[in-house]
Amino acid sequence: MAGKVNIILAGKRQLILEGLREKIETDKHPNIIRIETCTRSLVDQIKITFPDIVIIDQLLFSEMLYTSYLDVLKKFSPWVKMILITESQTLVNLKYYLQFGFQSIVLAENDINELVTAIKKIKKGEYYFSPEVLKVLIEDYTHPRSDTYFSIFGESRIRI
């Protein structure tokens, strides 16, 4: 990965975000430029700082679902690549995460190295999903439910 990757960390838990910052910055390329804990300041800072990647936790993303900030973010910041940090019990909401356009979904309970891998992959234009997320994607693709999300993901992106 050539050059610094400018990242905004966003989530509801300041202490956890600070810990992530410390661990992510041990790799020489990621550069955490901001930590945001509320949706309004996140959207404002994306417009000001033009990060390469925003890493957002599921709690803040869920809050954004019920505000206009989600629409504002998608409309005015289409260049931003997004990584979602979520927990395994929220994988039932995978449809919403994919509709939003996350290029990576990483489980919070997994190792920090997985998050660094996700950063490197999406910086190169690739997608990255935790193995547990891929398992859910494959199960739903091979045994679709009536509320399947593959129609929104697109056939060309399904090739895993």
C-alpha positions as CSV (number, residue, x, y, z in Angstrom):
1,M,0.0,0.0,0.0
2,A,1.8,3.1,-1.2
3,G,1.5,6.4,0.7
4,K,-0.6,7.3,3.8
5,V,-4.2,6.3,4.0
6,N,-6.2,9.0,5.8
7,I,-8.9,7.6,8.0
8,I,-11.7,8.8,10.2
9,L,-12.7,6.5,13.1
10,A,-16.4,7.0,14.0
11,G,-18.3,5.3,16.8
12,K,-20.2,5.7,20.0
13,R,-17.4,4.6,22.3
14,Q,-14.5,7.1,22.6
15,L,-12.3,4.7,24.7
16,I,-12.6,1.9,22.1
17,L,-11.9,4.3,19.3
18,E,-8.8,5.6,21.0
19,G,-7.6,1.9,21.4
20,L,-8.3,1.2,17.8
21,R,-6.3,4.3,16.8
22,E,-3.3,3.2,18.8
23,K,-3.4,-0.3,17.3
24,I,-4.1,0.7,13.7
25,E,-1.3,3.3,13.7
26,T,1.3,0.6,14.5
27,D,1.1,-0.2,10.8
28,K,3.1,2.5,9.0
29,H,0.6,3.5,6.4
30,P,-2.8,4.3,8.1
31,N,-3.1,7.8,9.4
32,I,-6.0,8.4,11.7
33,I,-6.9,12.1,11.0
34,R,-10.1,12.3,13.2
35,I,-12.1,10.4,15.8
36,E,-15.8,11.3,15.7
37,T,-18.6,10.1,18.1
38,C,-21.6,11.8,16.7
39,T,-23.2,11.7,13.2
40,R,-23.4,15.4,12.6
41,S,-19.7,16.0,13.3
42,L,-18.8,12.9,11.2
43,V,-20.6,14.2,8.1
44,D,-19.1,17.7,8.7
45,Q,-15.6,16.3,9.1
46,I,-15.8,14.2,6.0
47,K,-16.7,17.3,3.9
48,I,-13.7,19.2,5.5
49,T,-11.0,16.5,5.6
50,F,-11.7,14.3,2.6
51,P,-10.6,11.0,4.2
52,D,-9.8,8.0,2.1
53,I,-11.6,5.7,4.5
54,V,-14.2,6.0,7.2
55,I,-14.3,3.2,9.8
56,I,-17.7,3.3,11.6
57,D,-19.1,1.1,14.3
58,Q,-22.5,-0.5,14.1
59,L,-23.9,1.6,16.9
60,L,-23.2,4.9,15.2
61,F,-24.4,3.5,11.8
62,S,-27.6,2.4,13.4
63,E,-28.2,5.9,14.7
64,M,-27.6,7.3,11.2
65,L,-30.3,5.0,9.8
66,Y,-32.9,7.2,11.6
67,T,-31.5,10.6,10.6
68,S,-31.0,12.5,7.3
69,Y,-27.2,12.3,7.8
70,L,-27.1,9.0,6.1
71,D,-28.6,10.5,2.9
72,V,-26.3,13.5,3.2
73,L,-23.2,11.3,3.6
74,K,-24.1,9.1,0.6
75,K,-24.9,12.1,-1.6
76,F,-22.1,14.5,-0.8
77,S,-19.2,12.0,-0.1
78,P,-19.4,9.3,-2.7
79,W,-15.6,9.0,-2.9
80,V,-15.3,7.8,0.7
81,K,-14.7,4.1,1.2
82,M,-16.4,2.6,4.2
83,I,-15.6,-0.1,6.7
84,L,-18.2,-1.3,9.2
85,I,-17.2,-2.8,12.5
86,T,-20.1,-4.9,13.8
87,E,-20.9,-7.8,16.1
88,S,-21.8,-11.3,15.0
89,Q,-25.4,-11.0,16.3
90,T,-26.1,-8.0,14.0
91,L,-25.3,-10.0,10.8
92,V,-29.1,-10.3,10.3
93,N,-28.9,-6.7,9.3
94,L,-26.4,-7.4,6.5
95,K,-28.9,-6.2,3.9
96,Y,-28.8,-2.7,5.3
97,Y,-25.0,-2.6,5.5
98,L,-24.7,-3.7,1.9
99,Q,-27.3,-1.2,0.7
100,F,-25.3,1.5,2.3
101,G,-22.3,0.5,0.3
102,F,-19.8,-0.7,2.8
103,Q,-16.7,-2.1,1.0
104,S,-15.8,-4.0,4.2
105,I,-17.5,-5.6,7.1
106,V,-15.3,-6.7,10.0
107,L,-16.5,-8.3,13.2
108,A,-15.6,-6.4,16.4
109,E,-14.6,-9.6,18.2
110,N,-11.9,-10.5,15.6
111,D,-8.2,-9.6,15.7
112,I,-7.1,-6.0,14.9
113,N,-5.0,-7.4,12.1
114,E,-8.2,-8.2,10.2
115,L,-9.1,-4.5,10.3
116,V,-5.6,-3.5,9.0
117,T,-6.1,-6.1,6.2
118,A,-9.5,-4.6,5.4
119,I,-7.9,-1.1,5.2
120,K,-5.3,-2.3,2.8
121,K,-7.8,-4.2,0.6
122,I,-10.3,-1.4,0.2
123,K,-7.6,1.1,-0.4
124,K,-6.7,-1.0,-3.5
125,G,-10.3,-1.0,-4.6
126,E,-11.1,-4.5,-3.3
127,Y,-13.8,-5.7,-0.9
128,Y,-13.1,-7.4,2.4
129,F,-15.5,-9.3,4.6
130,S,-14.7,-11.2,7.8
131,P,-15.0,-15.0,7.3
132,E,-18.2,-15.1,9.4
133,V,-19.7,-12.4,7.2
134,L,-18.8,-14.4,4.1
135,K,-20.4,-17.5,5.6
136,V,-23.7,-15.6,5.9
137,L,-23.4,-14.2,2.4
138,I,-22.7,-17.7,1.0
139,E,-25.6,-19.3,3.0
140,D,-28.0,-16.7,1.8
141,Y,-26.8,-16.9,-1.8
142,T,-27.1,-20.7,-1.9
143,H,-30.3,-20.9,0.2
144,P,-32.0,-17.6,-0.4
145,R,-34.7,-16.3,1.9
146,S,-37.6,-14.3,0.7
147,D,-35.9,-11.1,2.0
148,T,-32.6,-11.8,0.3
149,Y,-30.3,-8.9,-0.4
150,F,-28.4,-10.2,-3.4
151,S,-30.6,-8.2,-5.8
152,I,-29.2,-5.0,-4.3
153,F,-25.6,-6.3,-4.3
154,G,-25.4,-7.1,-8.0
155,E,-24.4,-10.3,-9.8
156,S,-20.9,-8.9,-10.6
157,R,-20.1,-8.3,-7.0
158,I,-21.4,-11.6,-5.7
159,R,-18.4,-13.6,-7.1
160,I,-16.6,-14.5,-3.9
